């Protein structure tokens, strides 16, 4: 029989320390696993949303088992689960589904990233949940979307990255297509998911008063970001090729190795930027060279231009080059690794790296909150915590389960 437990009318009283940020007062249910769905919820938690994260009893989210590990604990988990209240719940169990419906009853946003059809099989599709809570915004993240011939395929970020077409023109021309060294598809999709959720909340609160279902695939946000691909092929038949760090549309654009083994990135596609670069290099003749007279010509003769610039860099140290370029207002930047970043004064000045309280390691450093809000900034309140850390608070306090039922459901593996 349906559960009668629900969040009390004064549900805010059940929440922990008052939250800051522009999303304070917004309740989000994070029913995702791994990266794309949960990271979207993390972004909202960073800005004050009350995010309740669901995990499978016993094993938890798969990110708990991702390297790097310290003392048997995932450091990645500490970041992606920060600022969330953590509970365990088996959604495939009938009683677990009842409890889930009660959690959803007063939620603003629900995020899930299971294979399409899974929530419907559990009786938790949007049609049913919206009858319980018409104001609910349900964000569904999947590899290929909820519709189309590939909808039921498994869709990890690597597959989505390949499917987006980006690796076909990323990498050296004589090497295989190159995949990014981090879960780019998941990260980009998570940002689109969080953004779309807030679009829908705005429409609900300033439009028709109802929530809606949102379909976010892993591949489409990447495909959307490559602005000229479709129109370039449609109008000119362009099929973008691998050019290493160069761009067919921008020259000079590359990374150049200095005498001391460092690398510096350059982009000088606009005419004024290129002229400043040429003057800084001590080669004003490049400006009048007919091969390099404008960006289109520089792109045509980019191999020759690259060779000239690369030779100049090999004769100078990184610090000297950057001092010269800064004085000449040349657009350039050194290639940093994380050991450089953690002591870089600009990163530190902008709080891009923050120290966070953690129950296991005392203090840990991680990325700060972005973007920067002047009036209602986000914050990192705590790192990701232990499995089921907030079970008692949510199930006994908010949903009103008795100690007896709480213990029984725990023993049965429902929570």
N, C-alpha and C positions, 0 to 999 in steps of 0.2 A: 504494500500500500504506500502511497506517496508520503514522504516525510512532511511533518508540519513544522520542523525547525526552520528558522530563518534568522538573518541578521536583525537585531532589534531596530526599532525606528530611529533611536539615537545611536546608529552604528558608529558614528565618529568617536563616541566615547570609548569604543572598544579598541581604537587604534593607539599605537604607541606614541612616543614623543611627537608633539605637533610638527608637521612637515612644512618645509619652506619650498619656495619655487612656484612657478606659474601653474603647475598641475596639482598643487595641494588641494585635496578634497576629491580628486579623481581616483576611482577604484579600478584596478586592472587585474584580471585573472591571467596569469601566465601558465597556459596549459601546453606549452611547447617543450621541445627536447633539442639538445645540441645548441645550434648557434642562431640561425636566422630569426626564429620566433622569440626565443628568450632574449636575444640582444635588443630587439625592438622594445621589449618590456623594460630592459635595463635602462635604455635611453629615457623612457618615461619615468622610471623610478628616480633617475638622477635629478629630474626636475620636480620632484615632490609627489608624484603619484603613489598611492598605496598599492603596491604590487604584491599580490599573493601568488607565489610560485608553487605549482603542483609537481610532485615527483613520484615515481613508482616506489612503493615501500621496498626496503631491502637494498635495492641497487641504485636508486636515485637517477638523476639526469646523467646521460652519457658523458657530459662534460666533466663530471666528477672524476673520470678515469682518464682524462687526456693529459699528456705531458705538456709542460714540465711538471714533475712531481717533487715534493719535498716532504720527507717523513711520511710517505704514503698518501699525501694530499695534493690534489691538483691546484697549481697556482693559477691556471686559467680560470678555474671555477671561482676563485676569490674575486676576479674582476667581473665575470659575466653574471654572477649571482649577487653582486653588491646591492645594497639598499632594498632588498626584497625580504618579505616574510615567507618562510619556507614551511610547507606542509606536504605530507605524503597522502596519496589517494590512488586507488586502483579504479580507473575509469571503466574497465571491462566488467567490473562486478556490479550487479544491480543496486546494491546498497551504496556503492561508490558513486553510481550515476545519480541516485537520489540526493546525496550530499552535494554533488557537483551542481545540480540544479538549484539547490539552496544558495550556494556560493554565487551563482550567476544572477540570482534574483535581484540583488542590489548592486551589481557591477555596472560600470560604464563601458568597459572594453574587455573583450575576451580575445586572446591571441592563441592560436594553435597552428602547428606545422606538421601534422600527421599526413600520411598519404590520403589523397582525396577519397571520400567514401567511408573512412574509419569512424568519424564522429556520427555519421548517419547510421552506421551499423550499430552503434551504441545507443541510438535514440537521442543523440545530442546535437543533431543538425540545427542550422539556424532557424528553420521553420518552427521547430519545437521550442527552442530556447527563446525565440522572440515572442512566443505566446506567454511565456513566463515573465519576460522582461522586454516589453516593446522598445525600450530606450537603448537596448544593448547594441553595441557596435562589435561585430565579430570579424576579426582579421584572420584570414586563412592563408598561410604561407606554404607553398609546395614547389616542387621542382619545375613543373610545367604548367601550373595553374589548375583550376578546378574543372575546366572544360577542354575540348579538343582531343584529337586521337592519342596524344601522349600523356593525358592527364593521370592515368593510373601507373605510369612508370615511376620507379624510384628516382629521386632527383637530388643527389648531393651537389654541393657547390661546384666541385670540379667538373661534373658533367654539364652543369648550367654554364660555366665559363666557356667550355668547349663549344656548346651549342649556341652561345651568343655570337660567335664568330670572332671574338677579340683575339684569341691565340693565333688565328690564321694570319694576322698582321703584326704579331708581337714576337720579338726575338730577332736573332741575326738571320740574314737571308740564306746562309748556308747551313743553318741549324734547324732542328725541329721546332714546331710551334711551341711557344713558351707560356706556361701557366704561372700565375702570380704565386709568390711565396707566402701567402696568407689566404684565408678563406674570403676572397674578395666578393664572390657572388652572395654569400650569406650576409656579409657586412653591409653591402649596398642594399640588398633586399630588406634588411632589418630597418635601415633608415627610411626607405620608402614605406614600409609597414607602419612605423611610428608616425610618419608624416600623414599617411592616409587615414590613420585612426583619428588624428586630430582634425583633419578635414571633416570627417564624418561626425565627430562630436560637435563641431561648430555648426554644421548643417542641422543636426538634431536640436541643438539649443537655440538656434536663431532661425530655423526653417520650419520643418514639418513636425518636430517633436519626436520623431522616431529614429531609432538606430538603423543600421543596415549591415549587410554582409559585404566584405571586401576580399577580393581575390588577388593575392600577390604571388607571382611566380619568382623563382630565383633568376631565371634568364632574362626576363623582360626589363627589369631595371637597368641591367648592363647594356642591353640592346638599345634602350632609350638614350643612354648617355653618349652613344657614338653618333653624334648629330648628323654628319653628312653622308653616312654610309648608303642609305637607301636612295636618297635623291641623287647622289653622285653616280650610283650604278644606273638608276633610272634614266638620267639625262645624258650621261657621258659614257656609260658602260665601264666605269672604274671598278676594278676589283683590287682592293688595297693589299699590298704585299709587305712582307717583313723587311724592315730596313734597320734593324738594330735599334739604337736610341734616336735615330733620325726620324723626322716626319716628312712625308711627301708634301705637306702644306706649309712647312716652316723651316727656314734655313738661315743661319746655322742653328741647329738644335741637337745637342749631343752632350755626353760627358767626356771630359778630357783629363788624361792622367798628368799629374805634375811631376817634377823632378824627384820629389821625396815620396812618391808612391801614393799620394792622395788623388782624389778625383773631384772635379768641379763640373757642375751642370751649367749649361749656357742655353738661353733661348733669346734670339734677336731677330724676330721676324719683321717687326715694324722697321721702317726706314731709319727713323731717328735712333732707335735702339742699336741697329746695326752700325750706324755711323759713330756712335759713342764707343762701341766695341772696337771698331777699326782704329780710332784715334788712340784708345788705351793700349792696343797692341803695338802702337808705333808704326802702323801700316796704313796711313791715310790713302795710299794709292788703291786700296781695295774698294774705296767708295766710288772711284771713277772707272774701275775695271768693268768693261762692258759685260763680263760674265756675271757680275754681282750687282748690277745697277738697281735691281729691285728684288723683292722676295720671290717672285715667280722665276726670275732668272737664276737666283741663288739656289732655288730648289732644283732647277735643271742641272746646275753645275755643283751640286752639294759635295760630291766626292772630292773635287779639287779644293773647294773651300775648306772642307774638314781637314784635309792634309796640311794646309797652311796653318790653320789654327792649332792643330795637334802638335805640330813641330814647335810652335811658340811656347806652348804649355810645358813641353818636356824639358825646357831649359830653365824653368823657374819653380820655386817652392810654393806650396799651397798658400801659406800665410802671406807671402809677398804678393801673390796674384790677387788674393781677396782684398788686401789693403789698397792695391792699385785700382781694382774695379770699384770698390766702394767710393773712392775719391772721384772716380770718373763717372759714377752713376750707371755702371754697367749692370744689367740684370744677370746675376750669377749667384750660385750657392754651392758650398761644398757638399759632397755626399757624406752624410753622417750615418754612423751605426749607433746602436743603443748606448754603447759606452761613451760616445761623444754627447749624445742627447741628454743623458742624465746630469751632465755638468754644464750644458750650454746655457749661457745667461738669459737668452731670450725665452727658451722653454721655461726656465725657472721663474722669470719675471711674470709670465702669463699663467702661472699655476697649471701648466700642462702636465706636471707630475706632482702628485700629492701623496702625503703620508696618511695612511688609513688605519684605524684601529681594527685589529683582527684577534679573534678569540684563540687562535692557534699559535700565531707567530708574533703577537704583540703589536707590532707595527709593520706594515707592508707598503711599498710604493707602487703606484699604478697611475694610469692616465687620469687627468682631471676631467671635469665636466665641460663639454662644448655643445653649442656655442656659449658665449659669455653674455648673460643678461645683466643689464645695469640695475634694474629695479628689483627683479625677482630671480636672483641667480640660483642655479642648481647647486647640489653639494653631494659629496660622497660621505654617507653617514657611517657605513661599516662595510667590511668585505663580506664575501659569500660565507655562509655559516654551515653548520652541520645539518645533516639530513633530518627533516622533521622538526627543526628548531622551534617552530611556532605552532606545532600541532595542538598543544594544550590551550594556548591562547585562542586559536581559531575555533577548534571543535568544542571545547568546554565553554569558553567565554562568549564567542560570537554566535556559534550555531546552537549552543545550549545543550549539548549532549551530556548525559549523566556520566559519572566516573565509571559506572558498570558497563555502559554501552561503549564508552571510549576504550576501555580495557579489552572488551570482547572484540571490537573491530580491529584493534591493534593485533591481537592474537590471530585473528582470521586473515590478516594481511590486506584488509580493506583500506586501512589507514596506517 
